[in-house]
Amino acid sequence: MANWQIGDVKITRVVEVEAALPGGGAGSMVEKAFPDAVKEIGWLRPHFANDDGHIRVAIQALLIETPARRIIVDTCVGNDKERANPFFNNLQTAFLKDLEAAGWTRDSVDTVLCTHLHVDHVGWNTMLVDGKWAPTFPNARYLIGKREWEHWSNEEDADNAPVLGDSVQPIFDAGLADLIDENHRLCPEVSVRPTPGHTPGHISVVISSKGKNAVITGDLMHHPCQMARLDWRSAFDTDGDAAEKTRHAFLAEMADSDTLVIGTHFATPAAGHIRRDGDAYRLDVG
């Protein structure tokens, strides 16, 4: 269970699922990440790809502990959720036990922050209790981007409708949801920034304390291969052009800086520093 110290802030990752997946093709996490193409990016191995050229990915939550707050960023897929994608359907994982192993109880969480409202980022917002979906973290305020909510609550999307129904709407029904703007500051050490494209209201999370900085990406990037191949897009981007523009700007901003970049879907070790690599970039995890 990896963790990082950013000044007075501790960040811990809790992994729900981590696996190597054949990439490439329509409907994949990274459409151009075919095995032969992935093999050409040598620095991806061994952490982010295997010898067969399959990309390694993770679904994980990031726990942020400040001197005064306990914040969970994104809550994975969740258990008992019926999903059309068999990879997500009716999972039965030890996520809550792993959360406790990290020293966090459900009652101790005061904030849940959703970078966006896709299936693998909101699932543990709720859990099944006596046949009904109840908030997993009953003492928390759930922070959702206002623009993000406006988009999905007015969008007729057959795939995302069940996600909103069992993992988002119950939070509103319980009176625990707060809509935030795209530059919201949660506390002195934690704020969000707009990173649109993957979804219209997508946000990333900025942590700053005692001169140290980190960013939790959300899905502005799905995999480090997108640093090496700047035109590689995800099939799940709502607006591919906007997502690519956001990604390019972010990489240029972070390149050769001391900011730790933590990828929400990056496999172990999940974080590193972005370095320039010719006309592209790489993730330095050393």
C-alpha positions in Angstrom: 0.0 0.0 0.0 2.0 3.0 -1.3 2.0 6.4 0.3 3.7 9.7 -0.2 4.4 12.6 2.2 3.8 16.1 0.7 4.8 18.5 3.5 2.2 17.9 6.3 -0.1 15.9 4.0 0.0 12.1 3.6 -1.4 10.5 0.5 -2.2 6.8 0.4 -3.4 4.6 -2.5 -5.9 1.9 -1.9 -6.1 -0.4 -4.9 -9.4 -2.1 -5.9 -8.1 -3.8 -9.1 -4.7 -3.9 -10.8 -4.1 -5.9 -14.0 -2.3 -6.1 -17.3 -4.8 -5.6 -20.2 -4.4 -6.0 -23.9 -4.6 -2.5 -25.2 -5.6 -1.0 -28.6 -8.7 -0.8 -30.7 -12.0 0.9 -30.4 -13.5 0.9 -26.9 -10.2 0.4 -25.2 -8.6 2.5 -22.5 -6.0 3.8 -24.9 -7.0 3.2 -28.5 -3.6 3.1 -30.1 -1.8 1.1 -27.4 -1.5 -2.1 -29.4 1.1 -4.5 -28.0 3.7 -4.0 -30.7 3.4 -0.2 -30.4 3.7 -0.4 -26.6 6.8 -2.5 -26.8 8.5 0.3 -28.6 8.3 2.5 -25.5 11.0 0.8 -23.5 10.7 2.8 -20.3 7.1 1.5 -19.7 8.5 -1.8 -18.6 8.3 -3.3 -16.0 6.0 -1.0 -14.1 3.4 0.1 -16.7 3.6 -2.7 -19.3 4.6 -6.3 -19.4 6.9 -8.0 -21.9 3.9 -8.9 -24.1 3.2 -5.2 -24.6 0.0 -5.3 -22.5 -0.5 -2.1 -20.5 -0.7 -2.3 -16.8 -3.6 -0.3 -15.2 -5.1 0.2 -11.8 -8.4 1.2 -10.4 -7.7 2.9 -7.1 -8.7 5.5 -4.6 -6.3 8.1 -3.2 -6.6 9.0 0.5 -5.5 12.5 1.5 -4.8 13.2 5.1 -4.2 16.8 6.1 -3.7 18.0 9.7 -7.5 18.6 9.8 -9.2 16.6 7.0 -9.6 13.1 5.7 -10.4 13.2 1.9 -11.0 10.3 -0.5 -10.4 11.1 -4.1 -12.5 8.9 -6.4 -14.1 5.7 -5.1 -13.5 3.1 -7.7 -16.2 0.7 -9.0 -17.7 -0.7 -5.8 -19.2 -4.0 -4.9 -22.5 -5.5 -6.0 -23.0 -3.0 -8.9 -24.6 -4.5 -12.0 -22.6 -3.2 -15.0 -22.7 -3.9 -18.7 -18.9 -4.1 -18.8 -18.0 -7.6 -17.5 -14.8 -6.2 -16.1 -16.8 -4.0 -13.7 -19.9 -6.2 -13.2 -20.8 -7.3 -9.7 -17.3 -7.0 -8.2 -16.6 -8.5 -4.8 -13.4 -6.9 -3.6 -11.8 -6.3 -0.2 -11.7 -2.5 -0.7 -13.3 -1.6 2.7 -11.0 -3.9 4.5 -8.0 -2.5 2.7 -9.2 1.0 3.7 -9.3 -0.1 7.3 -5.8 -1.5 6.9 -4.7 2.0 5.9 -6.1 3.3 9.2 -9.3 4.7 7.8 -12.7 3.7 9.0 -15.8 4.6 7.0 -16.9 7.0 9.7 -13.6 8.8 9.8 -13.9 10.1 6.2 -15.1 13.8 6.2 -14.9 14.4 2.4 -15.3 12.4 -0.8 -14.1 14.2 -3.9 -15.1 13.0 -7.4 -12.9 14.0 -10.2 -15.7 13.1 -12.6 -18.8 10.8 -12.6 -17.7 7.7 -14.5 -18.3 4.2 -13.3 -14.8 3.5 -12.0 -14.6 6.7 -9.9 -17.9 6.8 -7.9 -18.7 3.2 -7.1 -17.9 3.1 -3.4 -19.9 6.3 -2.9 -22.6 3.9 -1.9 -22.9 0.3 -0.7 -25.7 -2.1 -0.5 -27.5 -2.1 2.9 -30.6 -4.2 3.3 -31.2 -4.1 -0.4 -30.8 -0.3 -0.8 -27.9 1.9 -1.8 -26.7 3.8 1.2 -23.8 6.3 1.5 -20.6 4.4 2.3 -19.2 7.3 4.2 -22.1 8.7 6.3 -20.1 11.5 7.9 -18.7 12.8 4.7 -19.6 15.6 2.3 -19.5 14.4 -1.3 -18.0 17.1 -3.6 -19.0 16.9 -7.2 -18.2 19.4 -9.9 -21.2 21.6 -10.8 -20.5 21.5 -14.5 -19.9 17.7 -14.3 -23.3 17.1 -12.6 -25.1 19.4 -15.0 -23.8 17.5 -17.9 -24.5 14.0 -16.8 -27.8 14.7 -15.1 -29.1 16.2 -18.4 -27.4 13.6 -20.7 -29.3 10.6 -22.0 -26.5 8.1 -21.7 -27.7 4.5 -21.3 -24.3 3.3 -20.0 -23.9 6.0 -17.3 -27.5 6.2 -16.2 -27.2 3.1 -13.9 -24.0 4.6 -12.4 -25.8 7.8 -11.5 -28.7 5.9 -10.3 -27.0 3.7 -7.7 -23.8 5.6 -7.0 -24.6 9.4 -7.3 -28.3 10.0 -6.9 -28.5 8.3 -3.5 -25.9 10.8 -2.2 -28.1 13.7 -3.3 -31.1 11.9 -1.7 -29.2 11.7 1.6 -28.4 15.4 1.5 -24.7 14.8 1.5 -23.8 16.2 -2.0 -22.2 19.6 -2.5 -21.7 21.0 -6.0 -18.3 22.8 -6.4 -16.8 25.0 -9.0 -13.7 24.0 -11.0 -11.2 26.0 -8.9 -12.6 25.1 -5.4 -10.3 25.0 -2.4 -11.2 22.3 0.1 -8.7 23.4 2.7 -5.3 25.2 2.9 -3.5 22.2 1.4 -6.0 20.9 -1.2 -7.7 22.4 -4.1 -9.0 21.4 -7.5 -8.3 22.6 -11.0 -10.2 22.2 -14.3 -8.9 19.6 -16.7 -11.8 19.2 -19.2 -12.0 16.9 -22.1 -12.3 13.4 -20.7 -15.6 14.7 -19.4 -16.9 18.3 -19.7 -16.4 19.1 -16.0 -13.4 16.9 -15.2 -11.2 18.2 -12.4 -7.8 17.2 -11.0 -6.6 17.6 -7.5 -3.7 19.8 -6.3 -1.9 19.2 -3.0 0.5 21.8 -1.7 2.2 21.9 1.7 5.5 23.3 3.0 6.8 24.0 -0.5 6.0 20.4 -1.8 3.5 19.8 -4.5 1.5 16.9 -6.0 -1.3 16.5 -8.5 -3.8 13.6 -8.7 -4.6 13.4 -12.3 -8.0 11.8 -12.4 -8.5 10.7 -16.1 -6.8 13.6 -17.8 -4.4 10.7 -18.6 -5.2 7.1 -18.4 -1.8 5.6 -18.8 1.9 6.8 -18.9 2.1 5.7 -22.6 0.2 8.8 -23.4 3.2 10.8 -22.3 5.4 9.1 -24.9 2.8 9.1 -27.7 1.0 12.5 -27.4 -1.7 11.6 -29.9 -2.8 8.4 -28.1 -6.4 8.9 -26.9 -8.8 7.1 -24.7 -12.0 5.7 -26.2 -13.8 7.0 -23.1 -13.0 10.7 -23.7 -16.2 12.7 -24.2 -14.2 15.2 -26.3 -11.0 13.7 -27.7 -9.7 17.0 -29.1 -10.2 18.9 -25.8 -8.8 16.0 -23.8 -5.6 16.0 -25.9 -5.3 19.8 -25.6 -5.6 19.5 -21.8 -3.1 16.6 -21.6 -0.5 18.5 -23.7 -0.8 21.6 -21.6 -0.5 19.6 -18.4 2.6 17.7 -19.5 4.3 20.9 -20.6 3.5 22.5 -17.3 4.7 19.6 -15.2 7.8 18.7 -17.2 11.0 18.8 -15.3 9.3 20.2 -12.2 9.4 18.9 -8.7 5.6 18.2 -8.7 4.8 14.6 -7.9 2.2 13.3 -10.5 -0.1 10.6 -9.2 -2.0 8.8 -11.9 -5.5 7.6 -10.9 -5.2 4.7 -13.3 -1.4 4.3 -13.2 -0.2 0.8 -12.0 2.3 0.4 -9.2 4.3 2.6 -8.3 1.5 4.9 -9.5 3.5 8.2 -9.2 6.5 9.9 -10.5 7.9 13.1 -12.0 7.3 14.1 -15.6 10.5 14.6 -17.6 11.0 15.8 -21.2 12.1 13.0 -23.6 12.9 14.4 -27.0 9.6 15.8 -28.4 7.6 13.9 -25.8 7.7 13.0 -22.1 8.3 10.1 -19.8 7.5 9.3 -16.2 10.5 9.1 -13.9 9.7 6.8 -10.9 13.2 6.6 -9.6 
